[in-house]
Amino acid sequence: MSIYLDEKNPGKHPPFDDASPDIVEYVRYLEVIAGKSANTAFSYYCDLRGFSRFMKRRRGLVPADTEIKDIDPKGLDTAFWGSVSKEDIYEYLYFLNRECGNKKSSTARRLASLHGFYDYLVNQVNKLTENPTASIKPPKQDKVLPKYLTAEQSMDLLESTQYQSDFPERDYCMVVLFLNCGMRLSELVGMDLGDIDLEQRQIRLFGKGHKERMVYLNEACVEALQLYLAKRNTMEGLNPKEKAVFVTRRRKERISNRRVEQLVTGAMKAAGLKGFSTHKLRHTAATLMYQTGNVDILTLKQLLGHSSVGTTQIYTHLQEFQVRAAIEQNPLGTVTPEKARLDTTKRAAGENRGKNNADSMDVEEAASPMEAFEGAANDGIRVDISSMTGDADGDADKETV
């Protein structure tokens, strides 16, 4: 089975028939009862199939030299899942890291799949009494700042979609919505005509788990949509019943996730931008709004459709110029030294000259300890008088000049 969902119908997926019955029932529970998106459910399904293959090889149910990808994930019953130990889970995580080269985030996601699966078996359907994953924590994640485009790079990308595309009205409109609304790729592809209200300047989006939210449109979005929809509605051969907002130029049907990625990647290359993905446009919108639009974190959370403010906090990072500005605004940043006092070069030269004449000085010309102290005090220098007067307790309270 392909690991990809049906791109023309992002809310659907192939039937689950390539795993054990418990896994199939769990994934159906995720969609129907827990309200998870088709993409999330399918990701968990793939993770659990991978764990099934690993456990079959670990338990010797297949030849030891069998490639993981060639192992049939079916044929495991509830009793088998009940026999899985904490040691098995740790070995699996080690396998993901060492043999598969998974990043910490990927390993954490696969562990979350196991957490959810065993929680379902123990607490939801009462098929098991113990959860071997209960006390296993995910690997500590590296704090990586999201990659995003600057405002200047965003302008270059918008210009590129106007001149480097065979359907500029559509491609320009998609990039404008990405950069201004911070919507997900699946949200943009899944938009229907009925979701747009240009009079009220808003769009209804359906995010993860089919959670609905309203996103308001600024002038740039309204103008781009009006321009594109005027072109779309006059396309020859377009089915009047087609409800998708963004359609392909040739087949006149809902555009796929993959096609949008190809178009955005091509526009980025034409603009001289490398190393950016379509999802980075969502990061760009969030970052620019937070840094330049005086948007608080809770407002940004609502706009992006995050279920937790912890997810939104990745956008609170600072740009280099903001860090520089913070340093410059320090009230002590304008204090300047008295260069004459700090110029030790001249002072050292004077001391060397004076040393040559030290033996010829009369006793009366030498300053007494108290006179030396008074002169230093007049110059604003702290002096340890106890060391001059021979105080027995002086060493305990001595300060460095």
Secondary structure, 3 states (H helix, E strand, C coil): CCCCCCCCCCCCCCCCCCCCHHHHHHHHHHHHCCCCCHHHHHHHHHHHHHHHHHHHHHCCCCCCCCCHHHCCCCCCCHHHHHCCCHHHHHHHHHHHHHCCCCCHHHHHHHHHHHHHHHHHHHHHCCCCCCCCCCCCCCCCCCCCCCCCCCHHHHHHHHHHHHHCCCCHHHHHHHHHHHHHHCCCHHHHHCCEHHHEECCCCEEEEECHHHCEEEEECCHHHHHHHHHHHHHHCCCCCCCCCCCECCECCCCCCECCHHHHHHHHHHHHHHCCCCCCCCHHHHHHHHHHHHHHCCCCHHHHHHHHCCCCHHHHHHHHCCCHHHHHHHHHCCHHHHCCCCHHHHCHHHHHHHHHHHHHCHHHCCHHHCCCHHHHHHHHHHCCCCCCCHHHHCCCCHHHHCCCC
